[in-house]
């Protein structure tokens, strides 16, 4: 038993060191992103994300049809369980993310996110919705895609929280396709893996929990897209919400109807 325990601790330590080196490598790579083609940027980001998952022994599977990279981007709408959601999506599809402004001040990771083109929202400013929606629309028109987590926070995966619609307005104004993406984490035996949930823990505590897992499986299920044309943002939110809840066999935790100034409080 003692030998087994030492072996596990050694494995976790090696993974942690490799991860730190990989994050540092990603930061250095991010400084050259503005000077290379979009195709090379996407390839670098995808390769970096895939290696990140391999270091943590996270097995990624994909089903459904990915958006076609074209002159018009797409909006991906996903349930939110962990900060790993971002890495998993980036490993299969080139996207930009919307995150709370505080992340931009984080050491190392904040710089990495800024260099990668993350869109930061001032969640304490309700009128910041207009600014961020204009930025999202600009990204879509330039041919890039954006991921939004409309639950507004991470959950443990046993229920789907109400989807806020405030950041889905760009799908309407640009008549963009919206792709619901269902995310599911499981263990080797197929049971739901709750260790990845980023709830009531610090980033370091979350990482320690993940490092302790011998293997994690994450599944990304891309559902049929919904057109933003001839629909309002609340209709889009409900359609995406139902598609993901049905796919994951989850109940939806409803809330009072939102008002136009509602902002998701996103944790990443």
N, C-alpha and C positions, 0 to 999 in steps of 0.2 A: 504493500500500500504506500509506503514512504517513497519508494522508487517511482511509483506511478505519479504521486503528487509532485515530486521534483520534476518529472518529465513534463507534466502539464504546465507548471510554472515556467519552465524553460521555453516551451512552445509559445506561451503567451508573451514572454519577454522578447523573443525573437520576432514575433509578429509585430509587437509594438514598435520595436526599433526599425523594422523594415517600413512600417507605416509612416513613421516620422520622416525617414529619409525620402519616402515617396512623396509626401506632402511638400517637403522642401524642394524636391525636383519639380513638382507641379508649379510651385510658386515661381521658380526660375524660368520655366517654360512659358509661363503666362506673360512675362515681360516682352516676349517676341511676338505675341499674337497679333498686335496691330500692324506688324510688318510682313505678314505672310498671307497667302490667299485664304479665302473662307473654307475651301476644300481641305487645305492642310490644317487649319484651325480645328475643324470638325474631327479630322482624323486624330489629331493630337489629344483632343479632349476625350474622345471615345476610348483611345488606347490607355490613357491615364486612368479613366474610371474603371475600365475592365481589370487593370492590374490592381487597383485599390481593392476591388472585390476579391480577387484571387488571394491577396495577402491575408484577408480575413477569412478565407475559405468559404466564401459566399457563392453558391451556385445559382446562376441566373438563367431563367427560362422565359421564353417570349411566345405569345400567341396573338393572333389577330393580324390586321394589316396596318403597317406603319404609314404615316402621312408621306406623301411624295414631296421631296424637296423641290420647290419650284420658285417662281418669281413672287408668289404670295405664300407667306408662312401660315402656320396653323396654331391653334390654341389647344394645348393638352391640359385636361382637367383631371386631377387624380385625388384619391383619398390619401390622407397624410398620417403615417404611423411613426416614421423615423427620419432622421437626417440622412439615413441611407437611401431613402426614396430618391433623393437628388442624384446620388452616384449611380443608382441602378438605371434611372431613365437616361442619364447622360451616356451610359455605356452602350445604349442601343440607338439613340437618336440625338442629333445636334439641336440643342435648345438653349434658351436663356431663361433664367428664373427670376421670380419676384420674391424678395425677402425683406424682412424688417430692417430699418436703417441701422439699428444697433450693431448688426453683424458687420457692417462696413468698418467698424472701429475695432473689431477683434484683431489681436496680433496674428500675423501669418495668414490665417484663414480669411480675415477681412480683406487683406490685400489681394489674396488669390481670387476671391469673389469679385472684387472690383475690376481686376484685370481681365476676368472672364466675361465681363459685360452684364453682371447681375443688375437688375433694376431694384433700387431700394425705395421703400415706402416709409414715410413718417407716420407710423400708426397712431401717434397721439394727436395728429392733425387731421381732422375729418375731411377738410377740404383738399387734402393731398390726393384724394381719389382721382380728381380731374387730371392732375399732372401725370400721375402714373399711368392712367388710361391713355393719355396722349402718347406717352412713351411706348406703351405696348402696341398701339396702333402703328406708330412709326416703325417699330421692329418688324411687325407683320408685313407692312408694305415693302420693306426692304428685302423680303424673302426669307426672314428668319422666323423660327417658331418660339413660342413662349409656354412655359409650364406654370399653371396656377393651382394652388391647393385651396379650394374654396371653403373647406371646413374652417380655415382660419387658425387652426392649431393642430397639434399632433394628438392622436388617441391610441388606445391599446389595441385597436383592431376588432373589438367585439361588437361594435356598433358604428354606424355611419352618422356623423354629425350633419346637421343642416348645412347645406351649401349656400354660402353668401353669394349674391349675384353682382355685387358692386364692381368687381374687376373683370366681369364678362362683357361689359359694354363694348369694348373694342371688337368683339366678334360680330356685334350687330352693325356697328358703324363701318366696318371694313368688309362686311359680308363674308367673313372667314369661316372655314370649317372648324368645328369644335370636336375634339376626340376625347371621349371619356376613357380613362385608363384605370383599371382596377389593379391594386397592388396587394399581394398576399405574401406573408412570410410564414415559413414552416420549418420544422425540424426534420431530422433524418427519417423519423417514423411517420411523417406526414401530418402530425398534429400542429396546431397553430403555435408559432414561436413568439412568446411575449417578451423575450429578453431584448428584442430590438426596439421596443416601444420607447419613444423619447418623452416620457411622462413623469413628472415629479422627480427628475434626476438632473444632475449637471451633465455637461458634455463629457467630462472625464469619467463620471460614474457610468454613463451610457456606454462609453468605449470599453470600459473594463468588463461590463456585462457581455458585450459582444465578443470580446477577446476570449471569454471563458467558454464560449460555445464551440464544440468541435467542428460543427458544420451548420450553416444556415442556408436555406433555400428561399429565393425570392422569385416570385412570378409576376410578370407584367402582362396584363391582358388588355389589348387595345380593342375597344368596341367600335361599332359602326359610327362614323362621324355624323354630326348634326350640323346643318347649315345655319349660319347666323342670319341669313337673309329671311325677311318676313317673320322674324320672331323677336321678342324682347328678351332682355337679359335674365329675367326671372323664369321665363319659359325654358331657356337654355339651362339654367341652374337645376330646375326640377327634372328635366329630361336626363341630364348627366348624372344627377344624384340617383335616380331610379335605375339607370343602366348599371351603375357600379354596385348599388345595393343588391340588385338581382343577381349579378355575377358572383358576388361574394357571399350571397345568402345572409345578408345583414339587415337588421331593422334600422330604420332611419329615426334619429332623435330630432324631432321637429322642435321649432321654436316659434316665438311670435313673429309675425311678418316684419321684415326689415324695412327701414326707411331709406330714402335715397342716399343719405350721408353715412350709412353704416359702413364700417371698415372691418375687414377680418383682422384679428390679432394673431399674426402668424409667428409660430415658433419654429426655428430650424436649427 
